[in-house]
Amino acid sequence: MPHILIFLLGAAAAGLTKVVGPILRPVVKGVVKTGIKIGREVQELAAEVSEDLQDVAAEAASELEETPKRRTAKAKAN
């Protein structure tokens, strides 16, 4: 008996999908499009943050390289 019930529920769902499907399709498509847009915006934001971090890292490395040169120059001046 449970197999028949499952079959009937599946048949009802299939029939309901044929009726409701065309109505829900634009809604689902809108949700997917919004997800794609958000994904693209997140990628752009991540690229900007990555670029900013690379700039900060380059500045820090540059400062670290300059520090020993300044110490050497001060030591030679004294």
C-alpha positions as CSV (number, residue, x, y, z in Angstrom):
1,M,0.0,0.0,0.0
2,P,2.8,2.6,0.8
3,H,4.1,2.2,-2.8
4,I,0.8,3.1,-4.3
5,L,0.6,6.2,-2.0
6,I,4.1,7.3,-3.0
7,F,3.2,6.8,-6.7
8,L,0.0,8.8,-6.3
9,L,1.9,11.6,-4.6
10,G,4.5,11.6,-7.3
11,A,1.8,11.7,-10.0
12,A,0.1,14.6,-8.2
13,A,3.4,16.5,-7.9
14,A,4.1,15.9,-11.6
15,G,0.7,17.2,-12.5
16,L,1.1,20.2,-10.2
17,T,4.4,20.9,-11.8
18,K,2.8,21.2,-15.2
19,V,0.3,23.7,-13.9
20,V,2.5,25.7,-11.5
21,G,5.8,25.3,-13.4
22,P,5.1,28.1,-16.0
23,I,4.1,30.4,-13.1
24,L,7.2,29.6,-11.0
25,R,9.7,29.6,-13.8
26,P,10.1,33.4,-13.9
27,V,10.4,33.6,-10.2
28,V,13.1,30.9,-10.1
29,K,14.9,32.5,-13.0
30,G,14.9,35.9,-11.2
31,V,16.3,34.2,-8.1
32,V,19.1,32.6,-10.2
33,K,19.9,35.9,-11.9
34,T,20.1,37.7,-8.6
35,G,22.5,35.0,-7.3
36,I,24.7,35.4,-10.4
37,K,24.7,39.2,-9.9
38,I,25.7,38.8,-6.2
39,G,28.4,36.3,-7.1
40,R,29.9,38.7,-9.7
41,E,29.8,41.6,-7.2
42,V,31.5,39.5,-4.5
43,Q,34.2,38.5,-7.1
44,E,34.8,42.2,-7.9
45,L,35.0,43.1,-4.2
46,A,37.4,40.2,-3.5
47,A,39.6,41.4,-6.3
48,E,39.6,45.0,-4.9
49,V,40.4,43.8,-1.4
50,S,43.2,41.5,-2.8
51,E,44.7,44.4,-4.7
52,D,44.6,46.6,-1.6
53,L,46.3,43.9,0.5
54,Q,49.0,43.5,-2.2
55,D,49.6,47.2,-2.1
56,V,49.9,47.2,1.7
57,A,52.2,44.2,1.6
58,A,54.4,45.9,-1.0
59,E,54.6,49.1,1.1
60,A,55.5,47.1,4.2
61,A,58.2,45.2,2.3
62,S,59.6,48.5,1.0
63,E,59.7,50.0,4.4
64,L,61.4,46.9,5.8
65,E,64.1,47.2,3.1
66,E,64.6,50.9,3.8
67,T,65.0,50.5,7.6
68,P,68.4,48.7,7.5
69,K,69.7,51.2,5.0
70,R,68.7,54.1,7.3
71,R,70.4,52.3,10.3
72,T,73.6,51.8,8.2
73,A,73.6,55.4,7.1
74,K,73.1,56.6,10.7
75,A,75.9,54.3,12.0
76,K,78.3,55.6,9.3
77,A,77.4,59.2,10.2
78,N,78.2,58.7,13.8
